């Protein structure tokens, strides 16, 4: 009987540690937009569009607890001022955990702003913003999230933008118990998105279209939500290399280069916002 139970456990981990392929029909549902989201090319390409009536979005069919997630994305070209394209993981609910990329649109010829954030138990306010060192509208680029019990790393084309370490030892909550789905949306946010809302959306440029391909998730898929934390942090899960991955010295140097040259906002430097002192992770 014990050997039978062990075999079941082995089967569970063999099936729950998966690499999700790039077929969008298999991996995602378009969950809003009334036809403005489309899966084409036999499931190899997904597009989201925004016009003056509505945006659109999609979500993954599966929930995950820890993993390495990659999505190739080509952002809205031309005058995209006022628009926001978001790619993120979220558990949903008022006390949700969330890991965000938000791409804030721009006037033609101006760089996109990449807005990042990490929510734990419904609390965000950990924003960092970056300019990109390339035009993200002329081709597809790979945007990645590494999420394990030790750290969260957000990267572009294998170059890390930011790291949010597990600092529970000094009282900083860390997302590690709530499974998350992968989401993306495009919507109008011209009240704040471009130059603080000074530049409004030019609807003569609509529809605004973002394109996606080559999604992969080397991750722990949650089949039994109440047992998610136990199943995805067990010995079987820990055999996956992403479960204990940290930034290597080369990646740490890349992170320093990005933050020195391309970071334009860091909540840990905003004294006006935190007059009583910065959050504890800012001192770690």
N, C-alpha and C positions, 0 to 999 in steps of 0.2 A: 504494500500500500504506500509506504514511504517513497519507494522508487517511482511509483506512478505519480505521486504529488510532485516529486522533483522533475519528472518529465514535463508535467504541465507547466511548472515554473519556467523551465527552459524554453518551451514553446512560446510562452507569453513574452519572454524577453527577445526571442528571435523575431517575433512579429511586431513588437512594440518599438524596437530600435530600427528605424527605417530611414531610407533616403527617398524622399518624395520626388518624383520625376517632374518634368517640365510641362506635363499635359494639364492645362488649366481646367478642362472639363472634369478631370479626376480629382483635382485638388481644391477647387474653389467654387463658390456660388456668388453670382452677382446679386447683391442683396438690396440694392436700391438704384434708382435712376431712370426707370421706365424706358428701357432700351438704350440708354446712353452708354452703358457698359456692354462690350461685345467680346466674345471669344471666337477667334477666327483661325485660319490656317490649320485646321484639324486639331485645334487645342494648343497649338504652339505659341500663339500670340494672344494677348488680352489688351484691350484698349478701354480707357475711361474717358468720358468727355463731359464738359461743362458748357452750358449755354445760359441765357438769361432767365430760363425757367427752372433749371435744376442742375445739380451735379450728379455724381454717380459713385458707386463703390462696390467692393467685393470683400468676401471673407473666406477663410479656409474652412474646409469641411471638418478638419481634425483640430483637436486641441493638443497642445504640447506643454511639457514641463521640462525645460532645459534643452539645449541643442545649439546647432550652428545653422543659421538661416541665411540664404542668399537669394536675391532677386535682381535681375537685370532690368533697368528702367531707363527709358528715354523721356525726358521731361518736355513740357509744353514749349514749343519754339516760338520765336518772335516776341511780340508784346504780350507778355503773360501777367502784367501788373494786376494786382488785386486777387490773383488766384493762389490757392494752396493745394499742393498735391502731398498727401500724407501716406507713409508706409510705416506700419507699426504692429506691435504685438500688444494684445490687451486681454485681460481676464473678464472685463465687464463688471457692472455693478458699482455701487457708490463707494465701496472700499477696494476699488480695482487696483491691480498692478498694471503697468504699461511701460513700453519702451518705444520711443518715438523718433522717426525721421519726419520732419515737415519741410517741404521745399516751397519757399515763398517766392512768388513770381516777380518779374522785373520788366522794365522797359527794354526794348530791343537794344542789344549791345551792352547791357549792364549785367553784372553777375548775379546768379541766384544766391539767396541766403538759405543755408541749411540750418534749420532750427531743430535742436535735439532736446529730449527731456526723458526723465525716468520717474515714474510714479510708483510709490509703495503705499499700500493700504489707503488709496484714495488721495494721497498727498503728492503733488508734483513740486513745482517751484524750484526745479533744478536745471534751469535752462542754460544751454550753451549754444552759441550760434557761430557759424563758419561761412566764409566764402569758399567756393571751389576753385581749384587751380586749372580747371578745364571748362569747356562749354558742355554742360550736361544735356543739351538739346540736340547736339549734332550726331550723337551715336548713343548706343546702350552702354551703361556702366553698371557695375555690380555693387549693390548696397547690401551690407551684411550685418547681422547681429549674432554675436557669440554670447550665450547666456548659460551660465552654470552656477553651482553653489558658491563659487569663489568670486566671480566677476561678471560684468557685462561690458562688452566692447562693441562699439559701433564703428564700422569701417566702410571705406569706399575703395573699390579696386584693390583690396588687401592692404590699404593704408588706413590705420586707425585714426579716427577723429577724436574719440573720447573713450575713457574707461570709467566705470562706476564700480568700485570694489565693494565686496562684502565687508562692511565695518560694523557688524552687529556688536562686536566686542566693545565699541565705544558708544553704543546706543543708537546706531543708524539702522532703521529697518531696511531689509533687503528682500526683493521678490524671490521667493523660493517655495511657496506652498500652493499658489493659485495657478492652475493651468491657463494658458493663453492661446488664443487664435491669432492668425496673421490677417491683417486688414490693410486695405488701401482705399483712399477716397480722394476725390477732387471736388472742390467747392469754392464759392465766392467768399472772400474775406477782405474785401477792399476797405473795410472800416479800420483795418490795422496792418494788413499783410505787407504793403509796399510803402516804405518810408513813413511808417506809422500811420498809414491811412491817407496820406496826402495825395497819392496817385491812385485813381479809381480805375476799375475795370472798364476797358474799352470793348463794348459788346459787339462792335462792328468786326472785331477779330474772332468772334466765336464761330464754330465751337472750338474750345481749348481741349486738346487731346494729349493724354499721356499714354505711353505704350510700355508693355511688360512682356518679358520672356524669361525662360530658363530659371524658374523657381526651383530651389532645392532646400530640403530640411533634413539634415542629419540629426535626428532628435528623438526624444522619448515621446511617443504618442500615448495620450491618456485615454484608455478605454474604460476605466472604472474611476470616476472622479473622486469619490471619497477616499480611495486608496492611492491617489496619485502621488503624494509625497513619498509614501513608503515604496511604491513600485519604482519610481524614477530616481530614487537615491540609493537603491539597493546595490548589492555587489555586482549583479548583472549589468545594471546601468552604468556603474562606475568603470566598467571595462572599456567604455567608449572614450576615445582620446579627447573629444571636446569637453568631457565632463570635468577634467582637471586642467584644461588648457589655460595658460596665462600668456601675457605678452612676453615674447622672447626679447633679448637685448636689441636686435635689429628693429623689431616692431616698436619698442620703447623709444628708440631714436626717431622713428618716423612720427610717432605721436607727438614728441617734443617739437619736431619741425612744423607739423601742422598747427599746433597750438601757438607757436611763436609767430608764424607767418600768416595764418588764415583765420584764427579765432577773432571774432569781432564783439562777442559778448560772453561773459562768464559770471554766473550768479555769485560765485565765490569772490568776485572783485567788486560787487555792487554794494558799496557801503551805505548808500542812501536807502536801499531796499532793506538792509539788515542793520539798522543803527545800533541795535543791542548786541551785535556780534554775529558772525557768520555761522551757518550750520556746522556741526562738528566735523563732517567729512571734509570740509574745506581746510581744516588744519592737519589732516592726516598725511 
